[in-house]
Amino acid sequence: MATRMPLRISATIEFVTLAVLFTNMATLNAHTVAALTGPVHGFAWLYGVIATWRDPRSTGRRVLLAAVPGIGGLLALRSLDRAPADRPKAA
């Protein structure tokens, strides 16, 4: 079984940085916070999509779930964890 720890970490970072960005937008609107947090959020999102795509149990639906900004990594992770172990990735 492939380990999904990197996907778990990126999904958590994606969700937390989105919360930071929304909180910043609603309160301080500090450009420095957005400039630091935005690229981290984008990288975590992109990593989550690629990690989902490369997973042996991945399907097109799971990759589309991963592409949802903010919570996509968590949704894809939940879907991958529920996938049957004997179902390989479609070529």
C-alpha positions as CSV (number, residue, x, y, z in Angstrom):
1,M,0.0,0.0,0.0
2,A,1.3,3.4,-0.9
3,T,1.8,5.8,2.0
4,R,-0.4,8.9,1.8
5,M,1.4,10.9,4.5
6,P,2.7,13.5,2.0
7,L,-0.9,14.0,0.7
8,R,-2.2,14.2,4.3
9,I,0.4,16.9,5.1
10,S,-0.3,18.9,1.9
11,A,-4.1,18.7,2.4
12,T,-3.7,20.0,5.9
13,I,-1.5,22.8,4.8
14,E,-3.9,23.6,2.0
15,F,-6.8,23.9,4.4
16,V,-5.0,25.8,7.1
17,T,-3.5,28.4,4.6
18,L,-6.9,28.9,3.1
19,A,-8.3,29.7,6.5
20,V,-5.4,32.1,7.2
21,L,-6.0,33.8,3.8
22,F,-9.7,34.2,4.5
23,T,-9.1,35.4,8.1
24,N,-6.6,37.9,6.8
25,M,-9.0,39.1,4.2
26,A,-11.8,39.6,6.8
27,T,-9.6,41.3,9.4
28,L,-6.2,42.8,8.8
29,N,-6.0,42.6,5.0
30,A,-2.2,42.6,5.4
31,H,-0.4,42.3,2.1
32,T,2.6,40.6,3.8
33,V,0.4,37.8,5.1
34,A,-1.2,37.2,1.8
35,A,2.2,37.4,0.0
36,L,3.6,34.7,2.3
37,T,0.6,32.5,2.7
38,G,-0.7,32.6,-0.9
39,P,2.2,30.8,-2.6
40,V,2.3,28.2,0.2
41,H,-1.4,27.5,-0.4
42,G,-1.0,27.3,-4.1
43,F,2.0,24.9,-3.8
44,A,0.1,22.7,-1.4
45,W,-2.9,22.6,-3.7
46,L,-0.8,21.7,-6.7
47,Y,1.1,19.0,-4.8
48,G,-2.2,17.5,-3.6
49,V,-3.6,17.3,-7.1
50,I,-0.4,15.6,-8.4
51,A,-0.1,13.3,-5.4
52,T,-3.7,12.2,-6.0
53,W,-3.2,11.7,-9.7
54,R,-0.1,9.5,-9.0
55,D,-1.8,7.3,-6.3
56,P,-2.4,3.7,-7.4
57,R,-6.1,3.9,-6.4
58,S,-6.7,7.2,-8.2
59,T,-9.5,7.8,-10.6
60,G,-10.6,10.8,-12.6
61,R,-13.2,11.6,-10.1
62,R,-10.6,11.6,-7.3
63,V,-8.3,13.9,-9.2
64,L,-11.3,16.3,-9.8
65,L,-12.0,16.2,-6.1
66,A,-8.4,17.1,-5.4
67,A,-8.7,20.1,-7.7
68,V,-11.3,21.7,-5.5
69,P,-9.4,24.6,-3.9
70,G,-9.2,24.6,-0.1
71,I,-10.7,21.2,0.8
72,G,-9.9,19.2,-2.3
73,G,-6.9,17.4,-0.8
74,L,-9.0,16.4,2.2
75,L,-11.9,15.2,0.0
76,A,-9.5,13.2,-2.3
77,L,-7.7,11.7,0.7
78,R,-11.1,10.6,2.2
79,S,-12.1,9.1,-1.1
80,L,-8.7,7.3,-1.5
81,D,-8.9,5.9,2.0
82,R,-12.3,4.4,1.2
83,A,-11.2,2.8,-2.1
84,P,-11.0,-0.9,-2.3
85,A,-7.4,-2.2,-2.1
86,D,-7.8,-4.5,-5.1
87,R,-8.8,-1.8,-7.6
88,P,-5.7,-0.6,-9.5
89,K,-5.4,2.7,-11.3
90,A,-7.0,2.7,-14.8
91,A,-4.4,3.1,-17.5
